[in-house]
Amino acid sequence: MKLSVFLAAILAAAACSAQAQDRIVAPSPSSRAAVDLFESAGATAPVRQAPVAELGLPLAIQESKASYHRVAIGGQDYWIKGVHVRILRSAEAGCATKNIDTQPTIATPGAGQHVCK
């Protein structure tokens, strides 16, 4: 029983970390009809173009390198130029404070003094 609880906890943690990944959510500009797919990061010529409708957005970013992002499309890995897509990035906010002239300042924009106590 303890083993099954342990395995369930590991699977739940893996699922949470997978959801926290950065994702490609749209082409950029939004009028783009197809996206160039590259064999490697930094490649100069695409191996093919994929219509936006066939990408299966959102796409989880597996790796980023040299302004390219590796994604899986149809079971195969490709690289996409970052300037050709819009990315939803995971972000964390905090309430770190710093005193400047005895006035507390919140480091996270939009987090007021009543939120961060």
Secondary structure, 3 states (H helix, E strand, C coil): CHHHHHHHHHHHHHHHHHHCCCEEEEECCCCCCEEEEECCCCCCCCCEEEEHHHCCCCEECCEEECCEEEEEECCEEEEEEHHHEEEECCCCCCCCEEEECCEEEECCCCCCCCCCC
